[in-house]
C-alpha cells in the first residue's frame, strides 16, 4: 500500500497542511490591506472640493481602483497557490513552486511601492 504524503507519518502531513493554511491566511490579510488602501484612495475624492486639484484626486481615485483590483488578484493567486500546494502535500513528492511565491511577493512589493509613492507625492 502506497503511503500518502511525504512520509514521516500523519503528523508531518498535518503540519504541512496547517502551514499551508496559515500562509494562505497571511496572503489574504495582505490582500485585504490592499483592498482597504484602494478603498481609501477612492474615497479621497469625496473629501476634496472639485476646485482643489480635481485632476490629482481623479488620478488617485483611479489608482485606488487599481490597487483594490490588485488585492483581489493577489487573493486569487494565493488561493491557486494554496490549492496547488495542498495537492502536492497529499502526493508522493512535494516540489514547491518558487515562481508562484516570487510572483506573489513581487506583486505585493509593487503594490506597496505604488501606495508609498502616492502617499509621498500627495504631501
VMD Tcl script that draws the C-alpha trace (Angstrom):
set ca {
  {0.00 0.00 0.00}
  {1.43 3.37 -1.04}
  {1.75 5.95 1.69}
  {0.25 9.36 1.10}
  {2.27 12.49 1.69}
  {6.00 12.95 2.10}
  {6.47 10.31 4.71}
  {7.09 10.83 8.38}
  {3.56 9.91 9.36}
  {0.28 11.71 9.71}
  {1.78 14.39 11.97}
  {4.09 15.70 9.25}
  {1.28 15.84 6.71}
  {-0.99 17.60 9.18}
  {1.75 20.11 10.00}
  {2.29 20.80 6.29}
  {-1.43 21.40 5.72}
  {-1.65 23.74 8.70}
  {1.39 25.68 7.49}
  {-0.17 25.95 4.03}
  {-3.38 27.25 5.60}
  {-1.51 29.84 7.68}
  {0.33 31.02 4.57}
  {-2.97 31.43 2.70}
  {-4.38 33.42 5.61}
  {-1.34 35.69 5.63}
  {-1.76 36.41 1.90}
  {-5.45 37.10 2.44}
  {-4.64 39.61 5.20}
  {-2.19 41.37 2.89}
  {-4.80 41.39 0.11}
  {-7.40 42.84 2.46}
  {-4.94 45.59 3.35}
  {-4.61 46.42 -0.34}
  {-8.39 46.47 -0.69}
  {-8.63 48.86 2.25}
  {-5.93 51.14 0.82}
  {-7.64 51.11 -2.58}
  {-10.95 51.96 -0.95}
  {-9.37 54.83 0.99}
  {-7.75 56.25 -2.14}
  {-11.08 56.05 -3.96}
  {-12.88 57.83 -1.12}
  {-10.36 60.70 -1.05}
  {-12.40 62.11 -3.90}
  {-15.29 62.75 -1.51}
  {-13.16 64.73 0.93}
  {-11.95 67.36 -1.53}
  {-13.69 70.12 -3.37}
  {-13.64 69.99 -7.18}
  {-11.64 73.23 -7.39}
  {-8.76 71.98 -5.24}
  {-6.82 69.73 -7.57}
  {-9.58 67.68 -9.16}
  {-7.17 66.13 -11.66}
  {-4.85 64.83 -8.96}
  {-7.77 63.47 -6.94}
  {-9.24 61.83 -10.02}
  {-5.97 60.02 -10.69}
  {-5.81 58.96 -7.01}
  {-9.31 57.60 -7.38}
  {-8.32 55.57 -10.45}
  {-5.20 54.37 -8.66}
  {-7.37 53.30 -5.73}
  {-9.45 51.14 -8.05}
  {-6.31 49.51 -9.47}
  {-4.84 48.88 -6.01}
  {-8.12 47.29 -4.88}
  {-8.24 45.19 -8.06}
  {-4.66 44.13 -7.37}
  {-5.73 43.00 -3.91}
  {-8.44 40.82 -5.44}
  {-5.96 39.41 -7.95}
  {-3.47 38.56 -5.22}
  {-6.25 36.79 -3.29}
  {-6.99 34.67 -6.34}
  {-3.29 33.87 -6.89}
  {-2.88 32.96 -3.21}
  {-5.85 30.60 -3.39}
  {-4.47 28.88 -6.50}
  {-1.08 28.58 -4.80}
  {-2.67 27.06 -1.70}
  {-4.63 24.51 -3.70}
  {-1.52 23.50 -5.69}
  {0.48 23.05 -2.52}
  {-2.37 21.07 -0.97}
  {-2.36 18.65 -3.88}
  {1.42 18.29 -3.67}
  {1.33 17.69 0.09}
  {-1.14 14.87 -0.50}
  {1.01 13.46 -3.31}
  {4.06 11.27 -3.01}
  {6.59 14.06 -3.66}
  {6.44 17.70 -2.64}
  {8.07 20.14 -5.05}
  {7.46 23.74 -4.04}
  {6.94 26.19 -6.88}
  {9.30 29.05 -6.29}
  {7.98 31.04 -9.25}
  {4.46 31.31 -7.78}
  {5.82 32.52 -4.43}
  {8.14 35.03 -6.09}
  {5.27 36.32 -8.26}
  {3.06 36.89 -5.22}
  {5.83 38.63 -3.32}
  {6.69 40.81 -6.33}
  {3.04 41.79 -6.77}
  {2.75 42.76 -3.11}
  {6.02 44.68 -3.20}
  {5.00 46.55 -6.34}
  {1.62 47.40 -4.83}
  {3.29 48.64 -1.67}
  {5.72 50.80 -3.63}
  {2.87 52.34 -5.62}
  {1.00 53.20 -2.43}
  {4.10 54.69 -0.84}
  {4.80 56.73 -3.99}
  {1.24 58.07 -3.98}
  {1.42 58.98 -0.32}
  {4.74 60.77 -0.80}
  {3.54 62.58 -3.93}
  {0.32 63.75 -2.29}
  {2.12 65.54 0.56}
}
mol new
graphics top color blue
foreach p $ca { graphics top sphere $p radius 0.5 }
foreach p [lrange $ca 0 end-1] q [lrange $ca 1 end] { graphics top cylinder $p $q radius 0.2 }
display resetview
